[in-house]
Amino acid sequence: MNLGRFGLRRANRRRRKADEASFVMPPLDWRRLAGAGAALTLVAGLAWWLTDALDQPVRKIVVTGNFQRVAAVEVEQVLRNTLAGGFLSANLGELRSAVESLTWVDRARLQRRWPDTLAVEVIEQQVAARWGEDSVVNTRGELFVSGLALMPAELPRLNGPEGSEGLVAQRYLAIQERLGHQGLRLKTLTLDERGAWEMELTNGVLVRLGRNQVDQRTERFIRVASQVIAGRAAEVSHVDMRYSNGFSIGWRNGAGAAVVTQAEDPDTDA
């Protein structure tokens, strides 16, 4: 029994030695490895040399866009002040950010044009309305500039609590699109601290929408009330839409309010 175990151990040792012999690494060809390394170094060096040789200074900047409030010369100056490196090494992302930091610039697209030109297309902010006294919001409802000394006179005015710019702007855009089909335009749209909405048309009519069912009340005004006051806007002081199934009209001559298809008193908290 012991001899059997001894023979088994010897057989295992011979098998391990045979396995080790079968996995011996072949000798390395150092000359071939050295040659491959030299070739890689040469390729990298040539690539660096070629890039350096082609990375010529930017000699021309081409600025395009439909400009109303942005000056092309202003964009070019910002690019030249920000530009670091040559035609190939210039960081287009950094240059784009510099252009988009200009107040009236919404987006910018930059391209390299061989051999020494940078081309930039500027897309201006699309102004939706003024916000408060001296600010404006774009068509995404973003407040993008404040402290304007000269405000475009044609812009409608939006008002609301701080942080409500997007909500008010989006409602303005939705309402104005519908009003336009009736030949009407908004002059102001206001959201007060209580959450109640009120709009004034360019014809001087004030429309009270309240806090609840604002979309439905707006639709009722556009579809029904605007037709009732059509041709008599100069006589109307306000239209109160804060009713469950109708509206009331206030007249400038003090004749009192005319309630149309209404069974209940208005809810002033609505």
C-alpha positions as CSV (number, residue, x, y, z in Angstrom):
1,M,0.0,0.0,0.0
2,N,2.8,2.4,0.9
3,L,4.7,1.5,-2.3
4,G,1.6,2.3,-4.3
5,R,1.4,5.7,-2.8
6,F,5.1,6.3,-3.3
7,G,4.8,5.4,-7.0
8,L,1.8,7.7,-7.4
9,R,3.7,10.6,-5.9
10,R,6.6,10.0,-8.3
11,A,4.2,9.8,-11.2
12,N,2.6,13.1,-10.2
13,R,6.0,14.8,-9.9
14,R,7.0,13.6,-13.4
15,R,3.7,14.9,-14.8
16,R,4.2,18.4,-13.2
17,K,7.7,18.6,-14.6
18,A,6.4,17.7,-18.1
19,D,3.7,20.3,-17.8
20,E,6.2,23.0,-16.7
21,A,8.4,22.1,-19.6
22,S,5.5,22.5,-22.1
23,F,4.9,26.1,-20.9
24,V,8.4,27.4,-21.2
25,M,8.3,30.9,-22.8
26,P,10.1,31.2,-26.1
27,P,13.2,33.4,-26.1
28,L,12.4,37.1,-26.9
29,D,13.6,38.6,-30.1
30,W,15.0,41.9,-28.7
31,R,16.1,43.2,-32.0
32,R,12.6,42.9,-33.5
33,L,11.1,44.5,-30.4
34,A,13.6,47.3,-30.6
35,G,12.8,47.8,-34.2
36,A,9.0,48.0,-33.6
37,G,9.6,50.5,-30.8
38,A,11.7,52.7,-33.0
39,A,9.1,52.6,-35.7
40,L,6.3,53.7,-33.3
41,T,8.5,56.5,-32.1
42,L,9.1,57.6,-35.7
43,V,5.4,57.5,-36.5
44,A,4.6,59.5,-33.4
45,G,7.3,62.0,-34.2
46,L,6.1,62.4,-37.7
47,A,2.5,62.9,-36.5
48,W,3.6,65.6,-34.1
49,W,5.8,67.3,-36.7
50,L,2.9,67.2,-39.3
51,T,0.4,68.6,-36.8
52,D,2.8,71.4,-35.8
53,A,3.6,72.2,-39.4
54,L,-0.1,72.4,-40.3
55,D,-1.2,74.3,-37.1
56,Q,-0.8,77.7,-38.7
57,P,-2.1,80.9,-37.1
58,V,-5.8,81.8,-37.6
59,R,-5.7,84.7,-40.0
60,K,-9.4,85.1,-40.8
61,I,-12.6,84.9,-38.8
62,V,-15.9,84.8,-40.7
63,V,-19.1,85.7,-38.7
64,T,-22.5,85.0,-40.2
65,G,-26.1,85.3,-38.8
66,N,-29.3,87.3,-38.9
67,F,-28.2,90.2,-36.8
68,Q,-30.6,92.6,-35.0
69,R,-29.0,93.1,-31.6
70,V,-25.6,91.4,-32.0
71,A,-22.8,93.1,-33.9
72,A,-20.5,90.9,-36.0
73,V,-17.5,92.9,-35.0
74,E,-18.3,92.2,-31.3
75,V,-18.3,88.5,-32.0
76,E,-15.0,88.6,-33.8
77,Q,-13.4,90.6,-31.0
78,V,-14.5,88.0,-28.4
79,L,-13.1,85.2,-30.6
80,R,-9.7,86.9,-31.0
81,N,-9.5,87.7,-27.3
82,T,-10.3,84.1,-26.4
83,L,-8.3,82.3,-29.2
84,A,-5.3,80.4,-28.0
85,G,-3.3,78.2,-30.3
86,G,-3.4,77.8,-34.1
87,F,-5.8,76.5,-36.7
88,L,-5.7,72.9,-35.5
89,S,-5.1,73.5,-31.8
90,A,-7.8,76.1,-31.2
91,N,-10.4,74.9,-28.7
92,L,-13.7,75.2,-30.5
93,G,-15.7,74.4,-27.4
94,E,-14.0,77.2,-25.4
95,L,-14.5,79.7,-28.3
96,R,-18.2,78.7,-28.6
97,S,-18.8,79.3,-24.9
98,A,-17.1,82.7,-25.2
99,V,-19.5,83.8,-28.0
100,E,-22.6,82.4,-26.3
101,S,-21.7,84.4,-23.2
102,L,-22.7,87.6,-25.1
103,T,-26.0,88.9,-23.9
104,W,-28.1,88.6,-27.0
105,V,-26.5,85.4,-28.4
106,D,-28.5,82.2,-27.9
107,R,-26.2,79.7,-29.8
108,A,-23.1,79.6,-31.8
109,R,-21.6,77.1,-34.3
110,L,-17.9,77.1,-35.1
111,Q,-16.1,75.4,-38.0
112,R,-12.5,75.2,-39.2
113,R,-12.0,76.1,-42.8
114,W,-8.7,75.1,-44.3
115,P,-6.1,76.5,-44.1
116,D,-6.4,79.4,-41.7
117,T,-10.1,80.4,-41.2
118,L,-12.6,80.1,-38.4
119,A,-16.2,80.4,-39.4
120,V,-18.9,81.1,-36.7
121,E,-22.6,81.2,-37.2
122,V,-24.5,83.2,-34.6
123,I,-28.1,82.6,-33.6
124,E,-29.6,85.4,-31.6
125,Q,-32.0,85.1,-28.7
126,Q,-35.6,85.1,-29.8
127,V,-37.3,87.6,-27.4
128,A,-40.8,86.6,-26.3
129,A,-41.6,89.5,-24.0
130,R,-40.3,91.9,-21.4
131,W,-40.3,90.8,-17.8
132,G,-41.1,93.4,-15.2
133,E,-39.5,96.8,-15.7
134,D,-36.1,96.1,-17.3
135,S,-35.7,92.4,-18.2
136,V,-36.6,90.2,-21.1
137,V,-37.4,86.5,-21.5
138,N,-36.8,84.3,-24.6
139,T,-39.2,81.9,-26.3
140,R,-38.2,79.1,-23.9
141,G,-39.3,81.3,-21.0
142,E,-35.7,81.9,-19.8
143,L,-34.8,85.3,-18.3
144,F,-31.6,86.1,-20.1
145,V,-30.9,89.8,-19.6
146,S,-31.8,92.3,-16.9
147,G,-31.1,96.0,-16.4
148,L,-31.9,97.1,-20.0
149,A,-31.9,100.9,-20.3
150,L,-33.8,100.8,-23.6
151,M,-36.7,98.3,-23.8
152,P,-38.2,97.5,-27.3
153,A,-41.5,99.3,-27.2
154,E,-43.4,96.5,-29.1
155,L,-42.8,93.8,-26.5
156,P,-45.7,92.7,-24.3
157,R,-45.0,92.8,-20.6
158,L,-45.1,89.8,-18.3
159,N,-45.3,90.0,-14.5
160,G,-45.1,87.4,-11.8
161,P,-43.3,86.2,-8.6
162,E,-39.6,85.5,-8.7
163,G,-39.0,82.1,-10.4
164,S,-42.3,82.1,-12.3
165,E,-40.7,83.5,-15.6
166,G,-40.9,80.2,-17.4
167,L,-44.5,79.5,-16.4
168,V,-45.7,82.9,-17.3
169,A,-43.8,83.0,-20.6
170,Q,-45.2,79.6,-21.7
171,R,-48.7,80.6,-20.9
172,Y,-48.2,83.9,-22.8
173,L,-47.0,82.0,-25.9
174,A,-50.0,79.6,-25.8
175,I,-52.5,82.4,-25.3
176,Q,-51.1,84.8,-27.9
177,E,-51.1,82.1,-30.6
178,R,-54.9,81.6,-30.0
179,L,-55.6,85.3,-29.7
180,G,-53.9,86.0,-33.0
181,H,-56.5,84.1,-34.9
182,Q,-59.1,86.5,-33.5
183,G,-57.1,89.6,-34.5
184,L,-56.2,90.3,-30.8
185,R,-52.9,90.8,-29.1
186,L,-51.7,90.7,-25.4
187,K,-50.3,93.8,-23.9
188,T,-49.7,92.4,-20.4
189,L,-50.0,89.0,-18.7
190,T,-49.8,88.9,-14.9
191,L,-49.6,86.2,-12.3
192,D,-50.1,87.6,-8.8
193,E,-48.8,86.3,-5.5
194,R,-52.0,84.5,-4.9
195,G,-51.7,82.6,-8.1
196,A,-54.4,84.5,-10.0
197,W,-54.0,85.3,-13.7
198,E,-55.0,88.5,-15.4
199,M,-54.4,89.7,-19.0
200,E,-54.7,93.1,-20.7
201,L,-55.2,93.3,-24.5
202,T,-53.7,96.0,-26.7
203,N,-57.3,97.3,-27.2
204,G,-57.4,98.2,-23.5
205,V,-59.7,95.4,-22.3
206,L,-58.7,93.8,-19.0
207,V,-59.5,90.0,-18.7
208,R,-59.7,88.4,-15.3
209,L,-59.0,84.7,-15.3
210,G,-58.6,83.9,-11.6
211,R,-56.7,80.9,-10.2
212,N,-58.6,77.8,-11.3
213,Q,-59.5,76.4,-14.7
214,V,-57.4,79.0,-16.3
215,D,-57.0,77.1,-19.6
216,Q,-60.8,76.6,-19.8
217,R,-61.6,80.2,-19.0
218,T,-59.1,81.4,-21.6
219,E,-60.6,79.2,-24.2
220,R,-64.1,80.5,-23.2
221,F,-62.9,84.1,-23.6
222,I,-61.4,83.4,-27.0
223,R,-64.3,81.3,-28.3
224,V,-67.3,83.3,-26.9
225,A,-66.5,86.5,-25.0
226,S,-64.2,88.0,-27.6
227,Q,-67.0,87.6,-30.1
228,V,-69.5,89.3,-27.8
229,I,-67.3,92.4,-27.3
230,A,-66.1,92.5,-30.9
231,G,-66.5,96.0,-32.4
232,R,-67.2,97.4,-28.9
233,A,-63.8,97.1,-27.2
234,A,-63.6,100.9,-26.8
235,E,-66.7,100.7,-24.5
236,V,-65.4,97.7,-22.4
237,S,-63.3,98.2,-19.3
238,H,-63.0,94.5,-18.3
239,V,-64.3,91.0,-18.8
240,D,-64.5,88.7,-15.8
241,M,-64.2,85.0,-16.6
242,R,-64.3,83.8,-13.0
243,Y,-67.7,82.1,-13.5
244,S,-68.5,78.4,-13.8
245,N,-70.5,78.7,-17.0
246,G,-70.2,82.3,-18.3
247,F,-68.6,85.7,-17.8
248,S,-69.5,89.3,-17.0
249,I,-68.6,92.5,-18.9
250,G,-67.8,95.9,-17.3
251,W,-68.5,99.0,-19.4
252,R,-66.4,102.2,-19.4
253,N,-69.5,104.4,-19.3
254,G,-70.4,103.0,-15.8
255,A,-73.5,101.2,-17.1
256,G,-72.8,98.2,-14.9
257,A,-71.8,94.7,-15.6
258,A,-73.6,92.5,-18.1
259,V,-73.6,88.9,-17.1
260,V,-73.8,86.4,-20.0
261,T,-75.1,82.8,-19.5
262,Q,-74.4,82.9,-15.7
263,A,-76.3,81.4,-12.9
264,E,-74.0,82.0,-10.0
265,D,-72.0,84.8,-8.6
266,P,-68.3,84.8,-9.4
267,D,-65.8,83.3,-7.0
268,T,-63.2,86.0,-6.4
269,D,-60.8,83.4,-5.1
270,A,-61.2,81.2,-8.1
